[in-house]
Amino acid sequence: MTGLKLIPAFFLLMVLTYFGIQFVEANREEVVVTIGAWQSRSIALGFVVISSFFIGMVFSAALSLTELLRLYIINHRLKRKLADFERNQPTEISSTAPASDISNVKPSGRFT
């Protein structure tokens, strides 16, 4: 059944590829890309636009993966600290934290 889940994604990629080819064909105007001292040969404008879109997708995916890895590491450390804290607590004390401790937690503001 997992192979069947890939079929719609494959067809979506085929459709997007078709539209990408049509976009490049419609924008055949030749441009020269200059980055610093480097200069490219003449390239179709549509290809430059699609390439920059793809590079942006790869770059943003790399940034999000590094953020997810950082959050995973922080979460793993907090789980270890919580396990150590629960092991060191006497058995008659409840393991739930009082509401006053939770209300002091402030968000980082990174995603706002």
HUPEMO-V344238 format. One record per residue. N is the residue number from 0. RES is the residue in three letters. OMEGA is omega in radians with two decimals (none if undefined). D_FIRST is the distance of its C-alpha to the first C-alpha in whole Angstrom. Layout:
BEGIN
N&RES&OMEGA&D_FIRST / N&RES&OMEGA&D_FIRST
END
This chain:
BEGIN
0&MET&-3.13&0 / 1&THR&3.09&4 / 2&GLY&3.13&5 / 3&LEU&3.12&5 / 4&LYS&-3.13&7 / 5&LEU&-3.08&9 / 6&ILE&3.10&11 / 7&PRO&3.11&13 / 8&ALA&3.11&14 / 9&PHE&3.12&15 / 10&PHE&3.09&17 / 11&LEU&3.10&19 / 12&LEU&3.09&20 / 13&MET&3.14&21 / 14&VAL&3.12&23 / 15&LEU&3.08&24 / 16&THR&3.10&26 / 17&TYR&3.13&27 / 18&PHE&3.08&29 / 19&GLY&3.11&30 / 20&ILE&3.11&32 / 21&GLN&3.12&33 / 22&PHE&3.12&35 / 23&VAL&3.12&36 / 24&GLU&-3.13&38 / 25&ALA&-3.11&39 / 26&ASN&-3.10&41 / 27&ARG&-3.12&42 / 28&GLU&-3.08&45 / 29&GLU&3.09&46 / 30&VAL&3.07&46 / 31&VAL&-3.14&47 / 32&VAL&3.12&46 / 33&THR&3.09&48 / 34&ILE&-3.09&47 / 35&GLY&3.13&50 / 36&ALA&-3.11&52 / 37&TRP&3.12&49 / 38&GLN&-3.12&49 / 39&SER&3.01&46 / 40&ARG&3.13&47 / 41&SER&-3.09&46 / 42&ILE&3.09&43 / 43&ALA&-3.12&41 / 44&LEU&3.12&41 / 45&GLY&3.11&38 / 46&PHE&3.12&37 / 47&VAL&-3.13&38 / 48&VAL&-3.14&37 / 49&ILE&3.12&33 / 50&SER&3.13&34 / 51&SER&3.07&35 / 52&PHE&3.14&33 / 53&PHE&3.12&30 / 54&ILE&3.08&33 / 55&GLY&3.10&33 / 56&MET&-3.14&29 / 57&VAL&-3.14&29 / 58&PHE&3.13&32 / 59&SER&3.08&31 / 60&ALA&3.11&27 / 61&ALA&3.10&30 / 62&LEU&-3.13&32 / 63&SER&3.09&29 / 64&LEU&3.10&28 / 65&THR&3.09&31 / 66&GLU&3.10&32 / 67&LEU&3.10&28 / 68&LEU&3.12&30 / 69&ARG&3.12&33 / 70&LEU&3.10&32 / 71&TYR&3.13&30 / 72&ILE&3.11&33 / 73&ILE&3.13&35 / 74&ASN&3.13&32 / 75&HIS&3.11&32 / 76&ARG&3.14&36 / 77&LEU&3.09&37 / 78&LYS&3.10&34 / 79&ARG&3.12&37 / 80&LYS&3.12&40 / 81&LEU&3.11&39 / 82&ALA&3.10&38 / 83&ASP&3.13&42 / 84&PHE&-3.14&43 / 85&GLU&3.10&42 / 86&ARG&-3.08&43 / 87&ASN&-3.13&46 / 88&GLN&3.02&47 / 89&PRO&-3.05&49 / 90&THR&-3.10&47 / 91&GLU&3.12&49 / 92&ILE&3.13&48 / 93&SER&-3.11&45 / 94&SER&3.12&42 / 95&THR&-3.13&42 / 96&ALA&3.08&43 / 97&PRO&-3.09&46 / 98&ALA&-3.13&45 / 99&SER&3.10&48 / 100&ASP&-3.12&46 / 101&ILE&-3.09&43 / 102&SER&3.13&45 / 103&ASN&-3.12&47 / 104&VAL&-3.12&44 / 105&LYS&3.11&44 / 106&PRO&-3.09&41 / 107&SER&-3.13&41 / 108&GLY&-3.08&41 / 109&ARG&-3.02&39 / 110&PHE&-3.14&37 / 111&THR&none&39
END
